[in-house]
C-alpha cells in the first residue's frame, strides 16, 4: 500500500514483548550493522514512547518523531520499513482525515537464534566482515565450565518445599506478557507443488514439508538465489533415512553450491552506503544531491537505472559482487566507479578496466562518495594532460566524456542542456 505519511498522522506504540537492556545491546551489535543508525534510533525512540509499564504509548503524531530524530518523514518511513523487514516492528494503518497508525514492537532474536538464522547471519557477515563477525560470535557464545571433577549438590523442589491444602481460586491467565519475536518473511520463490511432485513418494512422508520447513526452504532460496529445479536437488540430498529434511544439511548444501558457483558467500549487492560513511544531510546543492544519490542507491539498482530499467547481466552482477566482496569497496564508491567508467568507456563496463581502477581506489583507501568523486577528477586531469600531447581535443571528446559531477562543471553551472537532462534523469528518484 502506498499511503502518504504526514506530520499530523497519529501513531500508537504497542509493546508485544518484554524489552530489556540486553535487547539494546543485541540491537546495536547485530541489527545496526545491517539496517544503519536511523532505523536503530527509530526503534529506541518508539521504545522510549512507551508508558512506565512499557505496555503502550499515548497517541502521538509523526511530527513528534521528526522533532526527536531530526529528520524528515521520508527518512522515518524508510527506517520504519527496515524495522519491519527485519522483524522488529509490525505496522497497521487506519485511513481517515488524519491517518492513524499502530506500531507493534518485537524483541530482537537472541544471539543463538540470530547466528542460526538462514538469512540474517549471512547479511551480518556481509556487512561487518569476518573479523567482526567472529568477534561477535565469540563474545556471545555460551560459557562452558568443566564440572567433571565436581559433585552436583543442587536440590530438587520437593526437597526444599512442601505442598499443602490451599483454598485459592486460580484462573488460567493467557494475557500475561512474554518475550515475543516476529519472524522474517520473503515472497514465495519456490513452487512447492512442483518440488514435492519431483521427489518420489516413497522417499518422503506427509510430515516432511511442514509450514516451518517451507518457510526455511523459501528463505534459503532467497538468500542464495536458488530456483525450484535446483532446490529439488538440494532437498533430495538433504533427506535422512526417515524421509525428513535435515535442516542443517540443507543450509550447508545450499551455501556450498553458491560458493562453488560464485567463489564467495552471498553479499548484499542491494545494500546502500553504511550510515556512518554518509555525508551529513542538509546539502541541497547540485553536488550534494548527486552525493545523496550515490549514497542512497544500491549498486545493483544504480546500474539498473543506468540501463534504463533493464536488469544487469549475470556478468555485471558478478562484477558488482566482486567489487563489494573481494575488493571491499563501499556501495557509494562502487556507484561512483560505475558512473565514471560508463562515461569514460563509451557505456561499457569492461571487467578488467573496472577492476584496475577499483584496485587503485582500494589502495588509496577511498571509502566515501565524495572521496571517490574527487579522486576520479584528479586522475582524469592527469590523464588528460598526458593524452593532450599525442591526441587532438576532437579525438579525445569522441573517446570519453567527463562525468557531469566534476566539481568545476557543477559549481560553475557550465553544464550543457544535454548534460542537464542527464543530471535530471540521474536524480529523478530523489526529486
Buried (B, 14 or more C-beta within 10 A) or exposed (E): EEEEBEBEBBBBBBBBBEBEEEBBBBBBBBBBBBBBBBBBBBBBBBBEBBEEEBEBBEEBBBEBBBEBBEBEBEBBBBBBBBBBBBBBBBBEBEEEEEBBBBBBBBBBBBBEEBBBBBBBBBBBBBBBEEEBBEEBBEEBEEEEEEEEEEEEEEEEEEEEEEEEEEEEEEEEEEEEEEEEBBEBEEEEBBBBEEBBEBBEEEEBEEEBBEEEBBBBBBBBBBBBEBEBEBBBEBBBEBBEEEBBBBBEBBBEBBBEBBEEEBEBBBBBBEBBBBBEBBBEEEEEEBBBBBBBBBBBBBBBBBBBBBBEEEEBEEEBBBBBBBBBBBBEBBBBBBBBBBBBBBBBBEEEBEEEEBBEBBEEBBEEEBBBBBBBBBBBBEBBEEEBEEBEEEEEEEEBEEEBBBBBBBEEBBEEEEBEEEBEEBBEEBBEEEE
